[in-house]
Every structure is written in structure tokens, then in C-alpha cells.
Amino acid sequence: MNFSFKEILSVTLILFSVIDIVGSVPIIIDLRKKAGTIHSGKATFVAGTLMILFLFLGQSILHLFGLDLQAFALAGAIIIFLIAIEMILGRDFFKYHPSEVESASIVPIAFPLIAGAGTLTTILSIRAEYASENIVVGIIINLAFVYLVLKTSTWLEKKIGPAGFGILRRVFGIILLSIAVKLFLTNFHLI
């Protein structure tokens, strides 16, 4: 094992900025209102499993399905785009029934919000620079923070209030829309 505090800190900060769970709070609150509840543990576990699987098997999994990173990123961009449009315009594309509450914790919370195309692509990219064990520790630290934010989303909503939530929802909707457009432009190539 080649644990390095410096590498763990670097990986943690890189993933923290890409996952941006704090910036996703309005999205999480909105999804929780629609779905009724978010299963914090399940969403965190699924996101963590995806991240660690992608660390070790990402390229192989994509090649197995005949996909490349660009196609994967474009698919994530489309989902993020739809979530952003919901937030900005107040339209519902994703509707959850009581029987689908658990699936809301998986899609779109675990994927693509937490372990989205940007996160998974970043994990594949940093493999060349950092030791795998340091990346795993960085992922685990981020997952602990993700779980904490998911678990306290109700409390955060009360502190923000309805007016503050409405403003944040639209502001972060525009930011999310920008991320989707950037992902799309970066990965869309006419062949």
C-alpha cells in the first residue's frame, strides 16, 4: 500500500469540486419533495459503488458496451439538462410515485448527480496520476460528506426557507444547465 496524505488530499479536493454536493442541495431538496423521501444511505452506497467500479473497471465496462467516454458524458449531460430545465421553468419531467421513491435515490441522485459523467470521467483521468488506494480513500471521504448533506437536506430546507429555496432553485438550475451545455459541447464531435 502506498498511502500518501498529499495524494489523498488532492484527490478529495478534486472530487469534491466535481461532485459539488453543496451546489446540488436545491436539486436534492426539489427531488425529495417530488419523491417524498430520499434514501441517503442507498444513494451514497450506489454512488460509491459506481465510483469504485469505474476506478478499476471503467474503461472495460464502456468498451464492453461499445461506448467511449464522450458518449457516456453526453448521456449524463442530457439527464442534467432535463433536471436543470425542471428547476428553471418549474416543469416536471421526472415524476415519482410512492412505489418509485427508492429509484429516485438511485436516478438521478446517485447517478448522474453524485456519480455522474463528470465524476466518473475524472476518476478515470486521475488514475494515471495518483495511486488507486489514495483515490479510494478520497472517494470514501467525499461519500461521507455526500451522506451528511443528503441526511440533513430537510434541515437545510428549513434554514433556507421557501423564498430562499425558490431563488436557489433557479440559480442552481442555470448553473446546472451551464454544466450540461459544457459537457455537451466538450464531448459532442461530429464524426
C-alpha positions as CSV (number, residue, x, y, z in Angstrom):
1,M,0.0,0.0,0.0
2,N,1.2,3.4,-1.0
3,F,-0.9,5.8,1.1
4,S,0.1,9.5,0.7
5,F,-1.7,12.2,2.7
6,K,-0.9,14.7,-0.1
7,E,-2.4,12.5,-2.8
8,I,-5.5,11.7,-0.6
9,L,-6.0,15.5,0.0
10,S,-5.6,16.3,-3.8
11,V,-8.0,13.6,-4.8
12,T,-10.5,14.6,-2.2
13,L,-10.5,18.2,-3.3
14,I,-10.7,17.3,-7.0
15,L,-13.6,15.0,-6.4
16,F,-15.3,17.5,-4.0
17,S,-15.3,20.2,-6.7
18,V,-16.5,17.9,-9.4
19,I,-19.3,16.2,-7.3
20,D,-20.3,19.6,-5.9
21,I,-22.8,18.2,-3.4
22,V,-23.2,21.6,-1.7
23,G,-24.3,23.1,-5.0
24,S,-26.7,20.2,-5.5
25,V,-28.6,20.9,-2.3
26,P,-31.5,22.7,-4.1
27,I,-31.8,19.8,-6.6
28,I,-31.8,17.3,-3.7
29,I,-34.5,19.3,-1.8
30,D,-36.6,19.5,-5.0
31,L,-36.3,15.8,-5.7
32,R,-37.1,14.9,-2.1
33,K,-40.3,17.0,-2.4
34,K,-41.3,15.1,-5.5
35,A,-40.3,11.6,-4.4
36,G,-41.4,12.1,-0.7
37,T,-38.1,11.0,0.7
38,I,-34.5,10.3,-0.3
39,H,-32.7,7.2,1.0
40,S,-29.4,8.8,1.9
41,G,-27.6,5.5,2.7
42,K,-28.8,3.8,-0.5
43,A,-27.9,6.8,-2.8
44,T,-24.5,7.1,-1.2
45,F,-23.8,3.4,-1.4
46,V,-24.8,3.2,-5.1
47,A,-22.8,6.3,-6.0
48,G,-19.7,4.9,-4.1
49,T,-20.1,1.5,-5.8
50,L,-20.2,3.2,-9.2
51,M,-17.2,5.3,-8.4
52,I,-15.0,2.4,-7.2
53,L,-16.2,0.1,-10.0
54,F,-15.3,2.8,-12.5
55,L,-11.9,3.3,-10.9
56,F,-10.9,-0.3,-11.6
57,L,-13.2,-1.3,-14.5
58,G,-14.4,1.9,-16.1
59,Q,-12.6,1.6,-19.4
60,S,-13.5,-2.1,-19.7
61,I,-17.2,-1.6,-18.9
62,L,-17.5,1.2,-21.5
63,H,-15.7,-0.9,-24.1
64,L,-17.9,-3.9,-23.3
65,F,-20.9,-1.9,-24.4
66,G,-19.1,-0.3,-27.3
67,L,-19.1,3.1,-25.7
68,D,-16.5,5.7,-25.2
69,L,-16.2,8.4,-22.5
70,Q,-17.7,11.0,-24.8
71,A,-21.0,9.0,-25.3
72,F,-21.1,8.4,-21.6
73,A,-20.7,12.1,-20.8
74,L,-23.3,13.1,-23.4
75,A,-25.9,10.8,-21.8
76,G,-25.2,12.3,-18.4
77,A,-25.4,15.8,-19.9
78,I,-28.9,15.1,-21.3
79,I,-30.2,14.0,-17.8
80,I,-28.5,17.0,-16.1
81,F,-30.1,19.3,-18.8
82,L,-33.6,18.0,-18.1
83,I,-33.2,18.4,-14.3
84,A,-31.9,22.0,-14.9
85,I,-35.0,22.8,-17.2
86,E,-37.2,21.5,-14.4
87,M,-35.6,23.7,-11.9
88,I,-35.6,26.9,-14.0
89,L,-39.1,26.5,-15.6
90,G,-40.9,24.6,-12.9
91,R,-41.9,21.8,-15.3
92,D,-41.8,18.2,-14.2
93,F,-40.1,15.7,-16.5
94,F,-39.3,13.3,-13.7
95,K,-42.4,12.3,-11.8
96,Y,-42.2,9.9,-8.8
97,H,-44.9,7.7,-7.5
98,P,-44.8,6.2,-4.0
99,S,-43.6,2.9,-5.5
100,E,-40.7,4.7,-7.2
101,V,-39.2,6.5,-4.2
102,E,-36.3,4.1,-3.9
103,S,-35.5,4.6,-7.6
104,A,-35.3,8.4,-7.1
105,S,-32.4,7.8,-4.7
106,I,-30.6,6.0,-7.5
107,V,-31.6,8.0,-10.6
108,P,-31.0,11.0,-10.6
109,I,-29.4,11.3,-7.1
110,A,-26.7,8.6,-7.2
111,F,-26.4,8.8,-10.9
112,P,-25.8,11.4,-12.5
113,L,-25.9,13.9,-9.7
114,I,-23.2,12.3,-7.4
115,A,-21.5,9.8,-9.6
116,G,-22.2,11.4,-12.9
117,A,-20.3,11.5,-16.1
118,G,-18.0,14.3,-14.8
119,T,-17.2,12.4,-11.6
120,L,-16.6,9.1,-13.3
121,T,-14.6,10.6,-16.1
122,T,-12.5,12.5,-13.5
123,I,-11.9,9.2,-11.6
124,L,-10.6,7.5,-14.8
125,S,-8.4,10.5,-15.6
126,I,-6.8,10.8,-12.2
127,R,-5.9,7.1,-12.2
128,A,-2.8,8.0,-14.3
129,E,-1.6,10.5,-11.7
130,Y,-2.5,9.0,-8.3
131,A,-2.3,5.6,-6.6
132,S,-5.5,3.6,-6.6
133,E,-5.6,3.3,-2.8
134,N,-5.4,7.1,-2.4
135,I,-8.2,7.6,-4.9
136,V,-10.4,5.1,-2.9
137,V,-9.7,7.0,0.3
138,G,-10.6,10.3,-1.5
139,I,-13.8,8.7,-2.8
140,I,-14.8,7.5,0.8
141,I,-14.1,10.9,2.3
142,N,-16.4,12.5,-0.3
143,L,-19.1,9.9,0.2
144,A,-19.1,10.7,3.9
145,F,-19.7,14.3,3.1
146,V,-22.4,13.4,0.5
147,Y,-24.2,11.2,3.1
148,L,-24.2,14.1,5.6
149,V,-25.6,16.6,3.1
150,L,-28.3,14.1,1.9
151,K,-29.2,13.3,5.5
152,T,-29.5,17.0,6.5
153,S,-31.4,18.2,3.4
154,T,-34.7,18.6,5.4
155,W,-32.9,20.7,8.0
156,L,-31.2,22.8,5.2
157,E,-34.5,23.4,3.6
158,K,-36.0,24.8,6.8
159,K,-33.0,27.1,7.2
160,I,-33.2,28.3,3.6
161,G,-37.0,28.9,3.7
162,P,-39.4,28.8,0.8
163,A,-38.4,32.1,-0.8
164,G,-34.7,31.3,-0.5
165,F,-35.3,27.9,-1.9
166,G,-37.1,29.3,-4.9
167,I,-34.2,31.6,-5.7
168,L,-31.6,29.0,-5.1
169,R,-33.5,26.5,-7.2
170,R,-33.5,28.8,-10.3
171,V,-29.9,30.0,-9.8
172,F,-28.6,26.5,-9.4
173,G,-30.8,25.4,-12.3
174,I,-29.0,27.8,-14.5
175,I,-25.6,26.6,-13.2
176,L,-26.6,23.0,-13.8
177,L,-27.8,23.9,-17.3
178,S,-24.4,25.5,-17.9
179,I,-22.7,22.3,-16.8
180,A,-24.9,20.3,-19.1
181,V,-24.1,22.5,-22.0
182,K,-20.4,22.4,-21.3
183,L,-20.5,18.6,-21.0
184,F,-22.4,18.5,-24.3
185,L,-20.0,20.9,-26.2
186,T,-16.9,19.3,-24.8
187,N,-18.0,15.8,-25.8
188,F,-20.0,16.2,-28.9
189,H,-18.0,15.6,-32.0
190,L,-19.4,15.0,-35.5
191,I,-17.7,12.0,-37.0
